[in-house]
Amino acid sequence: MDTLRLQVTGMTCAACSARIEKGLGRMSGVRSASVNMATAQAFVQYDSQVTGEADIRRKIEQLGYGAAEQVDSPQKAHESEVRALRGKLAVSVAVSVPLFWAMLAHLAFLPSQIWIPAIFFNPYLQLGLATVLQFYVGYSFYRGAYQALKQRSANMDALVVLSTSVAYFYSHYKLLSFPGTVSHDQLYFDAIAMIMTVVLLGKLLEAKAKGRALKDLNELYGLQIRFVRVMREQGEEWIPAGELRRGEQAVVLAGEWISADGRIVSGAAEVDESLLTGESVPVLRQKGDYAYSGTRCLNGSLRIRAECDAGETRLSRMIAMVEEAQSLKPTIARKVDRAAAVFVPAMALCAAATYVGWTLLADGASADMALRYALAVLLIACPCALGLAAPVSILIATALAAKRGILFKHGSAMETLAKADRILFDKTGTLTEGKPRLIGVQSAGHPNAYLLKMAAAIERHSAHPLAQAIVREAERLRVLIPETTDVREVPGGGMQGMAENRQIRVGHPRWVLGGDVVLAETGMKHETAGPGETVLYVTVDGRLEGALTFADTLREEASAIARELERTASLGIVTGDQPEPANEIARQAGIRDVHAACTPDRKAAIVEEARRSGRVVVFVGDGSNDAAALATADVGVAMGGGAGAAMQTGDVVLTRDRLSGLADAVVISRATLRNIRQNIGFAVAYNTAAVPLAALGFLDPRIACTGMAASSLLVVANALRLRRLAAGGRG
């Protein structure tokens, strides 16, 4: 199944996005289609054996919209939208000024001595200006309404066209049928000006508000490198970042952003990795270390061998996940879209009923009055606020989460995580660090630093996790590590070699103690490993000189995060480890429910049992053996430092490999769902209250038009409150 992301142009409201989704969904070979009104992008999953990109673009164009071949960043699309709206609004205002000026004469609360040029009362001048507004400024509304009706649907454009056309043609009829006798207050040309101008002004302000919502996502796009300096046969050469290929060597100097994901082949530098780790303190990266695009070289210089193409870097995948999350809508958003699709025709029927009711039932009601109230119904009942209720909130939340190292792969994961009441953890690499640490050094007759020095001299030649733990501890304590010779690694046993003209052996008890090792003279006793611990022994020239104890320790934040999550969900551990170390970690973390010695299938079965009991289950893991459980859970959360299979299967990825990201994800999810419900509640309450008021004659068309624009702005403003989470943290 292939995926396609397209930039869609010409959308005006939620009904537009729903219509495109419906049209694409009917295509043979299309598995799913999701259109995000906030980012103006479509995300389509399709079978390339049945249909192709050209067919999908053609279908979107048949529906009356544009499908750009080049997908712009949200910032570029937003800037283009703002420019177009600003131009239309300028024309509308210029043409509407005479009509607005003449309208002042009919506002009772204004003083009567306001000067108005007599020419502005000329009905034929007003007709000419209204014609420009109706068919030039309003052409895009007509086009959108026509395409919607052709697909047996309706949208905001249909409401605008219906209301302005009724006002225009009714006024046109009155003017030509009663030339010279019709008065200015019987014509509704100024209502057309008000509708066009206010709708365009509202859309411009709405677009600018959405631009604020796009700010966090734009920061991610801004980290993408446009050009890369690479080494070629003729020397260094700058190339577009998209042309960088696996195996090429990128050169990064002090102050530059790293442009490739790969291994450092030469050089050393302090690197700002705050995007990936959240740590503001730079880290030293040198030959043999891994570097990531989107991080910054603060000093020194690096030569990096790219291990993936430009479009496959960690930063590119992060951005792709964020975009996909904004396109794949949660259930609540899809319900809103379905409601918006039937809202427009329903409001058209309400307007017709209002006109008929005032004409037939109200005593003394004139056709002018009935038309005015019907117009007010059409104008007040715009689905824009309803359509923006979910997309803008999701847009802000996913971008905010990405800045915190949390990637939601789809919007429904955010909705489901907000409802989670059962959270299950893998142990190793999830609740624990996932790599052993040296927690104890016991030396027989020398200082502990001497034993650590001799052990590190041998073990630095090994890639074994226990060997690396010894070397890390020696480096942390700034122990001077001597040179070695005749180093040999014995699989399943340990390491041996010569250091300072002495033979050193470090390894497991069976191997180290299996030879002629002197025990009595040293006073050393056989160390017993505790739960979750491992012991290695060190001999020097055949004498047992000490023991090193290792453990995979609980993450520093694990117990605090467990207490925080336990307020709203029950917690459990599901691990393949044996009961003793599993129970010890559970005790330290404060988690009482433990399932140990579980196979991957058993992990998935435990998750499924919890789901069948009616729980909303989250599974948190990092290894390939967690993939089945991650896929079975309602929401699978993958630790960013884990295996690729876990990250591919998980619905949420914690790129900074911290459990605090899980708590942040839960808080953001719940705040977002609450925000969406507030927006929907406001939009429904607004229409429930405003439509009857308009139908009963309490709202003038001009006031109704202003209220319609204000409702959309209020929804966007409420969604922007989610950005407070960036400053306030978890709460």
C-alpha positions in Angstrom: 0.0 0.0 0.0 1.5 3.3 -1.1 0.9 6.7 0.5 0.5 10.1 -1.2 0.5 13.6 0.3 -0.9 16.5 -1.8 -1.3 20.2 -1.4 -5.0 21.0 -2.0 -6.1 24.4 -3.1 -9.6 26.0 -3.2 -11.0 24.6 0.1 -13.2 27.0 2.1 -14.7 24.9 4.9 -15.1 21.5 6.5 -17.7 20.5 3.9 -15.0 20.9 1.3 -12.6 18.5 3.0 -15.4 16.1 3.7 -16.4 16.1 0.0 -12.8 15.5 -1.2 -12.5 12.6 1.3 -15.8 11.1 0.1 -14.9 11.5 -3.6 -11.4 9.9 -3.1 -12.8 7.2 -0.9 -15.1 6.0 -3.7 -12.1 5.5 -6.1 -11.1 1.9 -6.8 -7.8 1.1 -5.2 -8.0 3.9 -2.6 -7.9 2.4 0.9 -8.3 5.7 2.9 -8.3 9.4 2.3 -8.0 12.2 4.9 -8.0 15.9 4.2 -6.8 18.5 6.7 -8.4 21.9 6.3 -5.9 23.6 8.6 -2.8 22.5 6.6 -4.7 22.3 3.2 -3.2 18.8 2.6 -4.6 15.5 1.6 -3.1 12.2 2.8 -4.1 9.2 0.6 -3.3 5.5 1.0 -3.8 3.6 -2.2 -2.9 0.4 -4.1 -0.6 1.4 -6.9 -1.6 -1.7 -8.9 -5.1 -0.3 -9.2 -4.8 3.5 -9.3 -2.0 6.0 -9.5 -1.1 9.6 -8.4 -2.3 11.1 -11.7 -5.8 9.5 -11.2 -6.0 10.9 -7.6 -5.0 14.4 -8.7 -7.5 14.2 -11.6 -10.3 13.2 -9.2 -9.5 16.2 -6.9 -9.6 18.5 -9.9 -13.0 17.0 -11.0 -14.3 17.8 -7.5 -13.5 21.5 -8.2 -10.2 21.8 -6.3 -6.5 22.0 -7.1 -3.9 19.4 -6.4 -0.4 20.8 -6.5 2.4 18.5 -7.5 4.8 20.2 -5.1 3.8 19.9 -1.5 4.6 23.1 0.2 5.4 23.5 3.9 2.4 24.7 5.9 4.2 28.1 6.2 4.4 28.5 2.4 0.8 27.4 1.9 -0.3 29.8 4.6 1.6 32.7 3.1 0.0 32.0 -0.3 -3.5 31.9 1.2 -3.0 35.1 3.1 -1.7 36.9 0.0 -4.7 35.8 -2.1 -7.2 36.8 0.6 -5.6 40.1 1.1 -5.8 40.9 -2.6 -9.5 39.9 -2.7 -10.3 41.9 0.4 -8.6 45.0 -1.0 -10.8 44.9 -4.1 -13.9 44.2 -2.1 -13.3 47.1 0.3 -12.5 49.6 -2.5 -15.7 48.7 -4.4 -17.8 48.6 -1.2 -16.9 52.0 0.3 -19.6 53.9 -1.6 -22.2 51.3 -0.6 -21.1 51.4 3.0 -21.2 55.1 3.0 -24.7 55.3 1.7 -25.8 52.7 4.2 -25.0 55.1 7.1 -28.1 57.0 6.2 -30.2 54.1 7.4 -28.6 53.6 10.8 -30.9 55.2 13.3 -28.3 55.6 16.0 -26.0 57.8 13.9 -26.6 61.6 13.7 -28.6 62.7 10.6 -26.1 65.4 9.6 -23.5 63.0 8.4 -22.5 64.1 4.9 -23.0 61.5 2.2 -22.4 62.3 -1.4 -25.7 62.3 -3.4 -24.1 60.2 -6.1 -23.8 57.3 -3.7 -27.6 57.0 -3.4 -27.9 56.5 -7.2 -29.4 53.0 -7.6 -27.7 52.4 -10.9 -24.2 53.2 -9.4 -25.1 50.8 -6.6 -26.1 48.2 -9.2 -22.8 48.6 -11.0 -20.7 48.3 -7.9 -22.8 45.3 -6.6 -22.3 43.6 -10.0 -18.5 43.9 -9.6 -18.8 42.4 -6.2 -21.2 39.7 -7.1 -19.5 38.3 -10.2 -15.8 39.4 -9.9 -15.0 39.3 -6.2 -17.6 36.5 -5.7 -16.5 34.4 -8.6 -14.5 32.0 -6.4 -17.7 31.5 -4.3 -19.7 30.7 -7.4 -17.1 28.3 -8.6 -16.9 26.5 -5.3 -20.7 26.3 -4.9 -21.1 24.9 -8.5 -18.5 22.2 -7.9 -20.2 21.3 -4.6 -23.6 21.1 -6.1 -22.3 19.0 -9.1 -21.2 16.5 -6.5 -24.6 16.6 -4.8 -23.2 18.4 -1.8 -23.1 21.9 -0.3 -20.5 24.0 1.5 -19.9 27.5 2.8 -19.6 28.8 -0.7 -23.2 27.7 -1.3 -24.4 29.7 1.6 -22.6 32.8 0.5 -23.7 32.5 -3.1 -27.3 31.8 -2.1 -27.5 34.8 0.3 -25.8 37.3 -2.0 -27.6 36.1 -5.1 -31.0 36.4 -3.4 -30.1 40.0 -2.3 -28.6 40.9 -5.8 -31.4 39.5 -8.0 -34.2 40.7 -5.7 -32.7 44.2 -5.7 -32.1 44.0 -9.4 -35.8 43.0 -9.9 -37.0 45.9 -7.8 -34.9 48.4 -9.6 -35.8 47.4 -13.1 -39.5 46.8 -12.3 -40.1 50.1 -10.5 -37.6 52.5 -12.1 -37.5 56.0 -10.5 -39.8 55.0 -7.7 -37.8 52.4 -5.7 -36.2 53.8 -2.6 -32.7 53.1 -1.4 -33.8 51.2 1.7 -35.6 48.7 -0.5 -32.4 47.7 -2.2 -29.9 45.2 -0.7 -26.8 46.0 -2.7 -25.1 47.2 0.5 -25.9 43.8 2.1 -23.9 42.2 -0.7 -21.0 44.4 0.1 -21.2 43.6 3.8 -21.4 39.9 3.1 -18.5 39.8 0.7 -16.3 42.1 2.7 -17.0 40.5 6.1 -16.6 37.0 4.8 -13.3 37.8 3.2 -12.1 39.7 6.3 -13.1 36.8 8.5 -11.3 34.4 6.3 -8.2 36.6 6.3 -8.2 36.9 10.1 -8.9 33.2 10.4 -5.9 32.4 8.1 -3.6 34.7 10.2 -4.8 32.9 13.4 -4.1 29.6 11.8 -0.6 30.9 11.0 0.0 31.3 14.7 -1.1 27.7 15.1 1.4 26.6 12.5 4.3 28.3 14.3 5.6 25.2 16.2 5.4 23.0 13.1 7.2 25.7 11.0 10.1 25.5 13.5 10.5 21.8 12.6 10.5 22.7 8.9 13.0 25.4 9.6 15.5 22.8 10.9 15.6 21.1 7.5 18.9 21.8 5.7 18.6 23.2 2.2 22.2 22.6 1.0 24.9 20.2 2.1 28.7 20.4 1.8 30.0 17.1 0.5 33.4 15.7 -0.3 33.9 14.9 -4.0 37.0 13.9 -6.0 37.6 17.5 -6.9 37.2 18.7 -3.3 34.3 20.1 -1.3 31.1 20.8 -3.1 27.7 22.2 -2.1 24.7 20.2 -3.3 20.9 20.4 -2.6 20.1 18.4 0.5 17.6 16.2 -1.4 20.5 14.9 -3.6 22.5 13.6 -0.6 22.8 9.8 -0.9 23.8 7.0 1.4 27.6 6.6 1.6 28.5 10.2 0.7 30.5 12.2 3.2 29.1 15.5 4.5 31.4 18.2 6.0 30.1 20.3 8.9 32.0 23.3 10.3 31.7 25.2 13.5 28.3 27.0 13.8 26.6 25.0 11.0 23.7 22.6 11.3 24.5 19.0 10.8 23.1 17.9 7.4 23.1 14.1 7.5 22.3 11.1 9.7 25.4 9.0 9.8 28.7 7.9 11.5 31.4 10.5 12.1 34.5 9.4 10.2 36.8 12.2 11.4 36.9 15.2 13.6 35.4 16.1 17.0 33.0 18.8 18.1 30.5 19.8 20.8 27.0 19.3 19.4 23.7 20.8 20.4 21.2 17.9 20.4 18.4 19.6 22.2 15.9 18.8 19.4 16.3 15.1 19.9 17.2 14.9 23.6 15.7 18.0 25.2 19.1 18.6 26.9 20.5 22.1 26.5 24.0 21.0 27.5 26.1 20.2 24.4 27.7 16.8 24.1 31.1 15.8 22.6 30.8 13.8 19.4 33.9 12.4 17.7 35.1 9.6 15.4 32.9 6.6 15.6 29.9 8.4 17.2 26.6 8.9 15.4 25.3 12.3 14.3 21.8 13.4 13.4 20.5 16.1 11.1 18.7 18.9 12.8 21.4 19.1 15.5 24.1 21.8 15.5 27.9 21.7 15.5 29.0 24.4 18.0 32.7 24.1 17.5 35.3 22.0 15.8 34.5 20.2 12.5 33.0 16.9 11.5 33.1 14.6 8.5 30.0 12.4 8.5 29.3 9.4 6.3 25.6 9.4 5.5 23.9 6.2 6.3 20.6 7.1 4.8 19.2 9.3 2.0 18.1 12.9 2.8 14.4 11.9 2.9 15.0 9.1 5.4 16.7 11.1 8.2 15.4 11.1 11.7 14.2 14.7 11.3 12.5 13.9 8.0 10.7 11.0 9.7 9.7 13.2 12.6 8.1 15.8 10.3 6.4 13.1 8.2 4.8 11.6 11.3 3.6 15.0 12.5 2.0 15.7 9.1 0.4 12.3 9.0 -1.0 12.8 12.5 -2.6 16.0 11.4 -4.1 14.3 8.3 -5.4 11.2 9.9 -8.4 12.5 11.9 -9.7 11.2 15.2 -13.2 9.8 15.4 -14.7 13.0 16.9 -13.3 15.0 13.9 -14.9 12.7 11.4 -18.2 12.9 13.1 -18.0 16.7 12.9 -17.2 16.5 9.2 -20.2 14.3 8.5 -22.4 16.8 10.4 -21.0 19.8 8.4 -21.8 18.0 5.1 -25.5 18.0 5.9 -25.5 21.3 7.8 -25.6 23.6 4.7 -28.6 22.1 3.0 -30.4 22.1 6.4 -29.7 25.8 6.9 -30.9 26.5 3.4 -34.2 24.8 4.3 -34.4 26.9 7.5 -33.9 30.1 5.5 -36.7 29.1 3.1 -39.0 28.2 6.0 -38.2 31.6 7.6 -39.1 33.4 4.4 -42.4 31.5 3.9 -43.2 31.8 7.6 -42.8 35.6 7.7 -44.6 36.0 4.4 -47.7 33.8 5.2 -48.0 33.8 8.9 -46.8 37.2 10.2 -49.4 39.9 10.0 -48.3 42.8 7.9 -44.9 41.3 7.1 -43.7 42.5 3.8 -41.6 40.5 1.3 -38.7 42.8 2.1 -38.9 42.0 5.8 -39.2 38.2 5.1 -36.2 38.4 2.7 -34.2 40.2 5.3 -34.8 37.6 8.0 -34.1 34.7 5.6 -30.9 36.4 4.6 -29.9 36.7 8.3 -30.5 32.9 8.7 -28.3 32.1 5.8 -25.5 34.3 7.0 -25.5 33.4 10.7 -25.4 29.7 10.0 -22.0 29.1 8.5 -20.2 25.8 9.2 -16.8 27.3 9.4 -16.6 27.3 13.2 -17.7 23.7 13.3 -15.2 22.7 10.6 -12.3 24.3 12.4 -13.2 22.8 15.8 -11.0 19.8 15.5 -8.3 20.4 12.9 -6.8 23.6 14.5 -6.6 21.9 17.9 -4.9 18.8 16.4 -2.5 21.0 14.4 -1.3 22.9 17.5 -1.2 19.7 19.7 0.8 17.6 17.3 3.4 20.3 16.7 3.7 21.0 20.4 4.1 17.3 21.1 6.8 17.1 18.4 8.8 19.9 20.1 8.7 17.8 23.3 9.9 14.7 21.5 6.5 13.0 21.2 5.4 11.9 17.7 1.7 10.9 17.2 1.5 8.8 14.0 -2.2 9.6 13.7 -4.8 11.7 15.3 -6.9 8.8 16.6 -3.9 7.8 18.8 -4.2 11.2 20.6 -7.9 10.7 21.1 -7.5 7.1 22.4 -4.6 8.0 24.7 -6.7 10.6 26.4 -9.2 7.9 27.4 -6.5 5.3 28.6 -7.3 3.6 31.9 -4.7 0.8 31.8 -1.0 1.3 31.0 1.3 -1.7 30.7 5.1 -1.4 30.6 7.9 -3.6 29.3 10.8 -3.6 31.8 14.2 -3.6 30.1 14.8 -0.4 28.2 11.4 1.0 29.2 11.3 1.3 33.0 15.0 0.6 33.2 17.9 2.3 31.3 18.2 -0.7 29.0 22.0 -0.8 29.4 23.9 -2.1 32.4 25.7 0.3 34.8 28.7 -0.5 37.1 27.2 -0.2 40.5 29.9 -1.8 42.7 33.6 -2.3 42.8 35.2 -4.7 45.3 39.0 -4.8 45.3 41.2 -7.2 47.4 44.4 -5.4 48.1 44.4 -2.3 45.8 42.4 0.9 45.6 39.2 0.5 43.6 40.6 2.9 41.0 43.4 0.5 40.3 41.1 -2.4 39.7 38.9 -0.3 37.4 41.9 1.0 35.5 43.2 -2.5 34.7 39.7 -3.8 33.8 39.0 -0.9 31.5 42.3 -1.3 29.7 41.2 -4.7 28.6 37.4 -4.1 28.2 37.7 -1.1 26.0 38.5 -3.5 23.1 35.1 -5.1 23.4 31.7 -4.0 22.3 29.9 -6.0 24.9 27.5 -3.9 27.0 29.2 -4.9 30.3 32.6 -4.0 28.8 31.3 -0.6 27.7 29.8 0.0 31.2 33.3 -0.5 32.7 34.9 1.9 30.2 32.1 4.6 30.8 32.7 4.4 34.6 36.5 4.7 34.2 36.0 7.8 31.9 33.5 9.3 34.3 36.0 9.0 37.2 38.8 10.3 34.8 40.9 7.2 35.4 44.0 7.0 33.2 43.7 3.8 31.1 47.0 2.1 30.1 47.9 0.7 26.8 47.4 -3.1 26.2 48.8 -5.9 24.1 47.7 -9.5 23.3 44.0 -8.7 23.9 41.7 -11.6 23.2 37.9 -12.0 23.7 36.5 -15.4 24.7 32.8 -15.6 23.7 30.7 -16.5 26.8 33.8 -16.0 29.0 35.3 -12.6 29.0 38.4 -10.6 28.0 42.1 -11.1 28.7 45.3 -9.3 27.7 48.5 -7.6 28.9 48.5 -4.2 30.6 51.5 -2.7 32.4 53.3 -6.0 31.9 50.7 -7.9 33.8 48.2 -10.4 32.5 44.6 -9.2 33.1 41.5 -11.4 32.9 38.0 -10.0 33.3 34.9 -12.2 32.9 32.2 -14.5 34.3 33.0 -16.6 37.4 33.0 -19.9 35.6 35.6 -18.8 33.2 37.7 -16.5 35.4 37.7 -18.9 38.4 38.0 -22.1 36.4 41.8 -21.9 36.2 44.6 -21.9 38.8 43.3 -18.7 40.6 44.6 -17.9 44.0 41.7 -17.1 46.4 42.9 -17.7 49.9 45.6 -15.1 50.1 43.4 -12.3 48.9 40.6 -12.8 51.3 38.1 -12.4 48.4 34.8 -14.2 48.7 32.6 -15.4 45.9 30.2 -12.6 45.2 26.5 -13.5 44.8 24.5 -11.5 42.3 21.3 -9.9 43.7 18.1 -9.6 41.7 18.8 -8.1 38.3 22.5 -8.0 39.0 25.6 -9.5 37.2 29.1 -10.0 38.7 32.4 -10.1 36.7 35.7 -11.1 38.3 39.1 -9.5 37.7 42.4 -11.4 38.0 45.9 -10.0 37.8 48.7 -12.5 37.0 46.5 -15.3 38.1 45.4 -13.8 41.4 41.8 -12.8 42.1 42.0 -9.1 42.7 38.3 -8.0 42.7 34.8 -8.2 41.5 32.6 -5.8 39.5 28.8 -5.7 40.0 26.4 -4.5 37.3 22.7 -3.8 37.2 20.2 -2.5 34.7 18.9 0.3 36.9 15.5 1.9 37.1 15.2 5.2 35.1 15.5 8.2 37.4 12.1 9.5 36.6 10.3 6.1 36.5 8.8 6.1 40.0 7.7 9.8 39.8 6.0 9.2 36.4 4.4 6.0 37.7 2.8 7.9 40.6 1.6 10.6 38.2 0.1 8.2 35.7 -1.5 6.1 38.5 -3.9 9.0 39.3 -6.0 8.1 36.2 -4.9 4.6 35.1 -3.9 1.3 36.6 -0.3 0.3 35.9 1.4 -3.1 35.2 4.7 -4.6 34.1 4.7 -7.2 31.3 8.3 -8.5 30.8 10.2 -11.4 29.5 12.6 -11.1 32.4 12.6 -13.6 35.3 10.3 -12.9 38.4 13.1 -11.8 40.8 14.5 -8.9 38.8 11.1 -8.0 37.5 9.6 -7.8 41.0 12.6 -5.8 42.2 12.1 -3.1 39.5 8.4 -3.1 40.1 9.0 -2.5 43.8 11.4 0.4 43.0 8.9 1.9 40.6 5.9 1.5 42.9 4.0 -0.8 40.5 2.2 -3.8 42.1 0.9 -5.8 39.1 3.8 -7.8 37.5 3.7 -10.4 34.7 7.2 -12.0 34.3 8.8 -14.5 32.0 6.4 -13.6 29.2 7.0 -14.6 25.6 6.1 -12.0 22.9 2.9 -13.9 22.2 2.0 -13.9 25.9 2.6 -10.2 26.1 0.1 -9.6 23.3 -2.3 -12.0 25.0 -2.2 -10.1 28.3 -2.9 -6.8 26.4 -5.8 -8.4 24.6 -7.3 -9.8 27.9 -7.2 -6.3 29.3 -9.0 -4.9 26.2 -11.7 -7.6 26.3 -12.4 -6.6 29.9 -13.4 -3.1 28.6 -10.2 -1.3 29.4 -8.5 1.2 27.1 -5.0 -0.2 27.0 -1.7 1.5 26.4 1.5 -0.6 26.0 4.9 1.0 26.4 7.9 -0.9 25.0 11.2 -0.6 23.1 12.2 -4.0 21.8 11.4 -6.2 18.7 9.8 -8.6 21.1 7.3 -5.9 22.1 6.1 -5.4 18.5 3.1 -7.7 18.9 2.0 -6.2 22.2 2.4 -2.6 20.7 0.2 -3.6 17.7 -2.4 -5.3 19.9 -2.8 -2.4 22.4 -5.3 0.4 21.8 -2.3 2.7 21.8 1.3 1.4 21.4 4.0 3.8 22.7 7.5 3.1 21.5 10.6 4.4 23.3 12.8 6.3 20.8 16.0 4.5 21.8 14.5 1.1 21.1 14.4 -1.3 18.1 13.1 -0.2 14.7 10.3 -2.8 14.8 8.9 -1.2 17.9 9.1 2.3 16.5 7.4 1.2 13.3 4.6 -0.6 15.1 3.9 2.0 17.8 1.2 4.6 17.4 3.3 7.1 19.5 7.1 7.4 19.5 9.0 9.1 22.3 12.0 10.3 20.4 13.9 11.5 23.5 13.7 8.0 25.1 12.3 9.4 28.3 9.3 8.1 30.3 8.4 11.7 31.1 7.4 12.0 27.4 4.6 9.4 28.2 3.2 11.6 30.9 3.5 14.7 28.6 1.7 12.8 25.8 -1.2 11.9 28.1 -1.5 15.5 29.3 -1.4 16.9 25.7 -3.9 14.3 24.5 -6.4 15.0 27.3 -6.1 18.8 26.9 -6.5 18.5 23.1 -9.6 16.3 23.4 -11.1 18.7 26.0 -10.3 21.7 23.7 -12.0 20.0 20.7 -15.1 19.3 22.7 -15.1 23.0 23.9 -14.9 24.1 20.3 -17.6 21.8 19.1 -19.8 22.8 22.1 -19.3 26.5 21.3 -20.1 26.0 17.5 -23.2 24.0 18.3 -24.4 26.4 21.0 -23.7 29.4 18.7 -25.8 28.0 15.8 -28.5 26.7 18.2 -28.9 30.2 19.7 -28.2 32.3 16.6 -30.4 30.6 14.0 -33.7 31.0 15.9 -32.8 34.6 16.8 -32.3 35.3 13.1 -35.4 33.5 12.0 -37.5 35.4 14.6 -36.3 38.7 13.3 -33.9 39.7 16.1 -30.8 39.9 13.9 -30.1 42.1 10.9 -28.2 40.5 8.0 -25.3 42.8 8.6 -25.0 41.8 12.2 -25.5 38.1 11.3 -22.6 38.3 8.9 -20.3 39.8 11.5 -21.3 37.1 14.0 -20.5 34.4 11.5 -16.9 35.6 11.1 -16.5 36.1 14.9 -17.5 32.6 15.6 -14.7 31.2 13.5 -12.2 33.5 15.2 -13.3 32.4 18.7 -12.9 28.8 17.8 -9.3 29.4 16.6 -8.5 31.6 19.6 -9.7 28.8 22.0 -7.5 26.3 20.2 -4.5 28.6 20.6 -4.9 28.2 24.3 -3.3 24.8 23.9 0.0 26.6 23.4 0.0 27.4 27.2 1.1 23.8 27.7 4.4 24.7 26.2 5.0 27.1 29.1 3.0 25.5 31.9 4.2 21.9 31.5 2.3 19.0 32.8 -0.6 19.9 35.1 
